């Protein structure tokens, strides 16, 4: 069996505050990514998604610091490389990054071609400027971007064009792994679809070999990725196929996350929306036990004691004390309660309609009787 393109083991990273306090933003993350695979990472704001992306790129600049663990790309542990080796051997070639708010990532004083020329000067210094332009023109055309964009400034481009331009620049060296951090945020629906089609096309044409797609919109990943990981308070709490995670989530947090979002997929349209109570824990003082315990409706005393281990079932994992059988029983009971609650208002509404109809009929009968009496008096 071939080794994964990207293998992360026991990764821990933290932020160091001005008061010398550590904020453990990524804690014990482990996963692998194979060639041709797309992996989604979802979770609330502040759960550690973007910090994980920066960590995978080796972007350890204060206040972000490396704690422990390994990040192997094609067998090379990038944590053992110095900054110069990381820049020349890994970044752009082995792994590339589309930053969050990518539309603001371009220097407004430079033409687009300059960004590509700078990349080539670093990684392929032997290339002449005409050759760089020719290569850039071919790449932009393959991504349905006009070559004229190369001579434009960022402020001359629309939001969607900026995003696609950043993707084109990020993948100019055909990286093995592309990390896209919230690539569709702040875009209209049409531009979102264009970006998603573009990323899928890059994978299909093997411009990139694998994709990590980060977003807080969990249902969006169903249309983009093969597998989904859900993060909460710096930990991976569940991982499974996109279908498993959307239609049959196991971890209580994943279930709550799905329950708080409008999902257009068939079979999910009728689910009741509900906010997740409470707030994530303070990662400066990580609580013992399950980090979701204070917000979980299924919490027990055991949940607050010791380390919560992963449960492996049907090729997926989740971090919880409840077994799949227990979760299924709870799900069935909740469904029965929801059905009862939904049925009750319908019955009450029907009774109210019947009562109103009877009152209307009685009123109409009284009106007819009064009219008959009036007509009788007139005849006399």
N, C-alpha and C positions, 0 to 999 in steps of 0.2 A: 504493500500500500504506500502511495506517495505521501511524503510529509506535507503538512499544510503550508501554504504560502505564508500565512501569518499565524504564529502561535504565541499566545500570551499566558503566562503562568504566575500566579500569586502576586499580581501587580498591585503595589501600594504607592500612592502619591499623595502629597499634602501641600497645603498653602501655609506659609509662615507669616503671621500677622505682625504688625508693628509692636505689639505687646508681647512678642515671642511666644504666641500661642499657635498650636498646630491645628489646622482644619483638615481632617482626613477625607478628602473628596473622592478618592478612588481607593477601595479597600479590599484586597484579595481577589481581584478580578481574574478570571481564567476563561479562555475560549480559544478555538482554532478556526481558521478560515481557509477553505480549499480553493483551488483554481476553478474559476467559473461560477463560484458561489456568491450570492448576495446576502448580506446580513444586515438586519435592521436593529437599531438600538433606540428604545423608547423610554419615556419616563417624564415626570414633572420637571418644571424648571428648577435648577439647583440640585438635581439628583446626581450629577457627576458626568453626564454624557459628553459635554464639550471638553471637560478636563481630561476624560479618557482619550478623546481624539487628539488633544495636544500631547498627551503622554505617549501615544502610539507613534507620533512623529518625532519624539525625542526633544520636544520644545520645552526643556526644563530651564526656564528663566525665572528668577525671583519675581513674585513670591512663590511660584510653583517649584516644588522640589521632589526629586525621586526618593522613594523610601526603600522599596525592595521589590524582588520579582524579576522576571525576564520578558523581553519582547524580541522574538525571533522572526526575522523576515528571510525566507528561503534559507533557514538554518543559521543565519548570522544574528547573534545577540547584539542589538544596536546599543544596549546599555554598556557594552564593553568598548565602544568606539569613542574617540574624542570628537570634538565639535567639527574639526576639519574633515575627518574621515566620514562622519555622519553626513555632512553637506555634500561631499564629492562622490560618495559611493551609494548613499541610500536615498536622500531626499530628491524627489522628482523622478528618479529612475526606478527605485523599488517601491516607494510609497509616496503618494501625493495627497494634497489636502485642499479641499474647497472650504474656506472658513465660513463661519456664521456671519451673516450680513456681508456676503461676498460682493454685493453691489457697491459697497464702500471700500473695498480692498484695493482698488486701483488708484494709483497716484494721478490726480487730476491734471498734473502739469506735463505728463508724458503721453505720447502717442502709443497706441496699442502695440505696434511693431517693436517698440523699445523694450517692452517687458520680455518678449520672446528673444530678442537679441541678447539681453542680459543673461537669460537662462542658457543660451547656446554658448555664450562667452565663457561661462563657468564650466559647463559639462562637455562641450565640443568646440574647444577654442580653434580647431583647425578649419572650421566652416567659415566661408566667406559670406559677407552680408547679402549678396545676391542669392546665394544658396539658402540662406536662412529665410529670406523673403519667399523664395519659391516653395520651400517646405511649409511655411506658415500659410501661404495662399492655398496650397493643396489641403491642409488640415482644416482651415476655415470653410472651404467649399464643401468638404465632406461632412461638415456639421451644419450645413445650410446657412452659413454666414457669408455675407458678401466680402470679397477680398478688400473692398473699399474700407471696411471697418479697421483694417490694419493702420490706416493713416488718420484715423479719427482720434479725438480725445475722449476720455470716459464720459464727460458731461454731454457729449453729443449722442450718446446711446440711450435707448429706453431701458427700463429695469430688466426686462426679459433678455434683451441683447447683452446687457452687462453680465448677467448671470451666465449666459452661454459663452461669452467671451472668456470669463474667468475659468470655466470648465475647459475650454480649448487650450488656454495657457497652462493650466494645471496638468493636462494630459499630453502635452507636446512631446514628452520623452517616453510615452507609452509605459506608464508605471504598472507594476504588478498589482498593487493595491491602491484603490482610490477611496479616500474618506471624504464623504460629503456631509457636512454639518449644517443641518437645516437648509438645504439648497432650494426649497420651495417656499420658505417663509417670506412674507412681504410681497409676494407675487400674486397677480390675479389668476383666476382659474385656468384661463387659456395658456398663460405663460408657465404655470405649474405643469400642465400636461406636456408642453413642449420640452421642459427641462427633464421630466421623467422619461419621455421618449428618447431624448438625447443620451441619457445615462444608460438606458437599456441598449441602445444602438452601439455605444462604445464597447459594451461588454460583448455584444453579439459579434462585432467585427474584430474582437480581441485587441482593441486599442488599449484596454485595461483587462486584467485577468480576473479580478474580483472587486467587489464593491461593499463598502460599509456605509450605510445610509442612516443618519441620525436625525430624529425628529421627535417632537412631543405629540404628533398626530398618529397615534397607534394604528387606526384603521387604514391610513395611507400606505403603510408598509405592506399591507395585504396585496397590493397591486404592484409592488416594487421588488420585494425581497423573498428569498426562499425560507429563511429562518428569521426569528425575532428574539432579541434579548430585552428584558425589561429591567431597568435599573431603579433602585430606590435607596437613597441615603448612602451612595457610594458603593453599593453592592449589587451584584446581579441576582435578582430574586427569582427569575424564571427564564427559561429558554426552550423554544420548541419551533415546529414548523409554523409558517404564517397562518395556515388554516387552523392549527391547534390553538394558537394564541388568540386568534380573533373569535373563533366559535366555541372554544372549550378551554378558557384559561383556568388554571388551577390555583395559583397563589392568590390569596385574598386581595392583595394590592392590585394585581393585574385585573382581577374581576371588578374591583372598584373603579379602576382606571377606564376600563371598557364601559362601565355603567355611567360614567360621567361625560361620555362623548356621543354625539349623534352619529350613528353608523348606517350608511345607505344600503349595505349589503342585504340580500334576500335572507330572511330568517332572523335579522337583527334590527329591523326597522321598528318593531313594536316594543323593544325593551324600554323600561322606564329610566329616565335620566335622574341621577342623584349625585350630589356633590360628595366629595370625600371629606369627612369631618376632620378638624384638627389641622396640625401643621407638621412637616417633617422634623425629625430630631435635630438638636444642635450637634454638629459634627466636631465641635471642639471637645465635647464631652460625650463620646459615643455611648449610648445606653447598653447595658448587658442584655443578652438575649436577642429576640427579634426586634429589628428597628422599626417595624410597622405596628408593634404591639399597642401603642397608645392610640392608634387610629383604627384599630381592627375591631370589628364587632364580634369576632370569634375568639378573642383572646382568652387565655387561661393563665394561671400562675406559672405554669411551666414555660410559657412563651417568654417570660422575663428572666429566665435563669439559664446561664451557660450559653455556649455557642450553638446556633441553629445550623444543622448540617443539611446538605442538599439531598433530596429524594430523587432517584432516577426511576423513571417509568415510561415505557413505550418510546424510548429514544429521546425523551425530553427530561429536563431537570427543573426542580423548583425548591426553594428554601423555606420549608415550613414543617411544623410538627404534625399537621393533619395529613392523614393518608388520603389517597384518591377516593377510596370508598367512603370515608367520612365526609369529604368535600362533596361527593355526589349526593349523599343523603341530605346534606345541608342545602344544596342547590334545589333538590326536589321539594323540600319543605318551603323554601323561599318562593318557589314558583307557585305552589299551592296557595300560599298567603297572598301573593300578587293577584292570582286569578280570583280569589275570594274578594279582595279589596276592589278589583275592577268590576266584578259582577254586581256588588252591592249598590253602587251608584246607579247602575243601569236599571235595576229593579225599582229603586226609589224614584228614578226619573219616570219610569213607566207608570208607577202608581200615581205620581203627581199629574201626569198627562191625562190619565183616566179620570182623576178627580176634577181637573179643570174642564174636561170635556163634558162631564156630568153637570157641572155648574153652568156651563154655557148652554147645554140643552135645556136645563131647567129655566134659565133666564129667557131663552127663546120661547118656551112654552108659555111663560107668564106674559110675555109681550103679545103673543097671539091671543091669549085669553082677554087681555085688556083691550086689544083692537076689536075683538068680537063684541065685547060689552059696549064699546063706543059705537060700533055700527048698529047694534040693536037699539040703542037710545035714539040714534039719528033716524031710524026707520019709524020709530014711534012718533 
